[in-house]
């Protein structure tokens, strides 16, 4: 059974930090591109950061220099370290697993809320 479970969200003040985790199971984690997306109220879901099976990364321009994505294949977990958080980072953050070698398999977590507010 495939599972993708996010954790680590919460309320943080502007300028603060949070680390999100996404624990996966039920598939060959090392064969998947792992990504974080977010969706703010009234907005479309957008890609925040992604990391390939070869550890190549890419980021949305809005988070470059502030967020860092990493993965631990032995723990089947992907992380998103978020620093210098801004109110506009407030959103539900979703973890996505996409098969590296074709479009056949694509899994989503249930999301975790991140709220940046004083």
C-alpha positions in Angstrom: 0.0 0.0 0.0 1.4 3.4 -1.1 1.6 6.1 1.6 3.0 9.6 1.4 2.6 11.4 4.8 3.7 15.0 5.5 4.4 16.4 8.9 6.1 19.4 10.5 3.7 22.2 9.6 2.4 24.7 12.1 2.3 28.4 13.0 5.5 30.4 12.9 6.3 34.1 13.0 7.8 36.0 10.1 11.5 35.3 9.8 11.2 32.0 11.5 12.0 28.5 10.3 10.2 25.2 9.9 11.2 21.8 8.6 8.7 19.7 6.8 9.1 15.9 6.5 7.4 13.5 4.0 7.6 9.8 4.8 6.9 7.4 2.0 6.2 3.7 1.8 4.9 1.2 -0.6 7.1 2.0 -3.6 10.7 2.1 -4.6 11.5 5.6 -3.2 14.9 5.9 -4.9 13.2 5.7 -8.4 11.0 8.7 -7.8 11.4 12.5 -8.1 10.2 13.9 -4.8 8.7 17.4 -4.7 7.0 19.8 -2.5 4.0 21.8 -3.7 1.9 24.4 -2.0 -1.5 25.9 -2.4 -2.7 29.1 -0.8 -6.4 30.0 -0.4 -7.8 31.1 -3.7 -4.6 30.2 -5.6 -3.5 27.3 -7.8 -1.1 24.7 -6.5 2.5 25.5 -7.3 5.8 23.7 -7.3 8.0 24.8 -4.4 11.0 22.5 -4.8 12.0 19.2 -6.3 14.8 16.7 -5.9 15.6 13.9 -8.4 16.8 10.4 -7.7 20.3 11.7 -8.5 19.9 14.5 -6.0 19.5 17.3 -8.5 17.3 20.1 -7.2 15.2 23.0 -8.4 13.3 25.7 -6.7 10.6 28.2 -7.3 12.1 31.7 -7.7 10.1 32.9 -4.7 11.9 30.5 -2.3 15.4 30.3 -3.7 18.0 31.0 -1.0 15.5 30.4 1.8 14.2 26.9 1.3 16.3 23.7 0.9 15.0 20.3 -0.2 16.8 17.1 0.7 16.1 13.4 0.7 17.2 10.3 2.6 16.6 7.2 0.5 17.4 4.9 3.4 14.6 6.4 5.5 12.4 7.0 2.4 11.9 10.5 3.5 12.1 13.9 1.9 12.6 17.2 3.8 11.9 20.8 3.2 13.9 23.2 5.4 12.2 26.6 5.3 14.0 29.6 6.6 13.3 33.3 6.7 9.6 32.6 6.3 7.3 35.2 5.0 3.5 35.7 5.4 3.2 34.9 1.7 4.6 31.4 2.4 1.4 30.6 4.2 -0.2 27.6 2.4 -1.0 23.9 2.6 2.2 22.1 1.6 1.9 18.8 -0.3 4.5 16.1 -0.9 4.5 14.5 -4.3 6.2 11.4 -5.6 6.6 11.0 -9.4 8.2 8.0 -11.1 11.4 9.1 -12.7 11.1 6.9 -15.8 7.6 7.6 -17.0 4.2 9.1 -16.1 2.7 6.0 -14.8 3.0 6.6 -11.1 2.3 9.8 -9.3 1.4 10.0 -5.6 0.3 12.8 -3.3 0.2 13.3 0.4 -2.7 14.8 2.3 -0.9 18.1 3.0 0.3 20.0 6.0 -0.7 23.6 6.9 2.0 26.2 7.2 0.9 29.6 8.6 3.3 32.5 8.9 1.9 35.2 11.0 2.8 37.5 13.9 
